[in-house]
């Protein structure tokens, strides 16, 4: 009787162990896929934010150059008006 029970229990334990290992493996894959997805989203957000900063910087430099050009034009007009 004990030997019969043993011959049924050992394969059952092996089967349960295999099923648990498969389940854990699938959970790990799902978790890894989720982490990769979140990492890609974070990378995308960082890239967009950096691009936004650089665009704003270029816009500021352009505005500053235009402002300097306008000031120079006004100063030249003022000098010409004062000299006339």
VMD Tcl script that draws the C-alpha trace (Angstrom):
set ca {
  {0.00 0.00 0.00}
  {2.77 2.47 0.89}
  {4.61 1.69 -2.31}
  {1.47 2.26 -4.34}
  {0.90 5.62 -2.66}
  {4.52 6.54 -3.23}
  {4.31 5.71 -6.94}
  {1.33 8.07 -7.24}
  {2.68 10.87 -5.06}
  {6.11 11.24 -6.67}
  {4.85 11.86 -10.24}
  {2.13 14.15 -8.86}
  {4.73 16.19 -6.99}
  {6.83 16.39 -10.15}
  {3.82 17.52 -12.18}
  {2.83 20.17 -9.63}
  {6.42 21.37 -9.43}
  {6.58 21.68 -13.24}
  {3.30 23.57 -13.35}
  {4.45 25.99 -10.66}
  {7.73 26.58 -12.47}
  {5.87 27.26 -15.72}
  {3.51 29.68 -13.97}
  {6.39 31.56 -12.34}
  {8.24 31.73 -15.65}
  {5.19 33.20 -17.38}
  {4.73 35.73 -14.58}
  {8.38 36.77 -14.90}
  {8.00 37.24 -18.65}
  {4.87 39.32 -18.18}
  {6.59 41.45 -15.54}
  {9.64 41.92 -17.75}
  {7.44 42.97 -20.68}
  {5.64 45.48 -18.46}
  {8.91 46.93 -17.19}
  {10.23 47.24 -20.74}
  {7.04 49.02 -21.80}
  {7.24 51.46 -18.88}
  {10.91 52.09 -19.60}
  {10.14 52.88 -23.25}
  {7.37 55.28 -22.20}
  {9.67 57.00 -19.73}
  {12.40 57.30 -22.35}
  {9.89 58.82 -24.75}
  {8.72 61.35 -22.15}
  {12.30 62.34 -21.32}
  {13.14 62.77 -25.00}
  {10.08 64.93 -25.60}
  {10.88 67.05 -22.55}
  {14.49 67.57 -23.64}
  {13.41 68.44 -27.17}
  {10.96 70.94 -25.72}
  {13.71 72.56 -23.67}
  {16.03 72.90 -26.63}
  {13.29 74.31 -28.86}
  {12.46 76.90 -26.23}
  {16.13 77.81 -25.90}
  {16.44 78.32 -29.65}
  {13.28 80.42 -29.67}
  {14.70 82.60 -26.89}
  {17.96 83.07 -28.75}
  {16.06 84.06 -31.90}
  {13.89 86.52 -29.98}
  {16.98 88.01 -28.35}
  {18.67 88.45 -31.73}
  {15.58 90.13 -33.17}
  {15.31 92.41 -30.15}
  {18.96 93.45 -30.49}
  {18.42 94.14 -34.19}
  {15.37 96.30 -33.43}
  {17.26 98.22 -30.73}
  {20.14 98.87 -33.11}
  {17.70 100.12 -35.75}
  {16.00 102.44 -33.24}
  {19.35 103.74 -31.96}
  {20.49 104.46 -35.51}
  {17.24 106.30 -36.30}
  {17.64 108.26 -33.08}
  {21.22 109.22 -33.99}
  {20.14 110.27 -37.50}
  {17.29 112.34 -36.08}
  {19.59 113.98 -33.54}
  {22.25 114.64 -36.20}
  {19.83 116.27 -38.64}
}
mol new
graphics top color blue
foreach p $ca { graphics top sphere $p radius 0.5 }
foreach p [lrange $ca 0 end-1] q [lrange $ca 1 end] { graphics top cylinder $p $q radius 0.2 }
display resetview
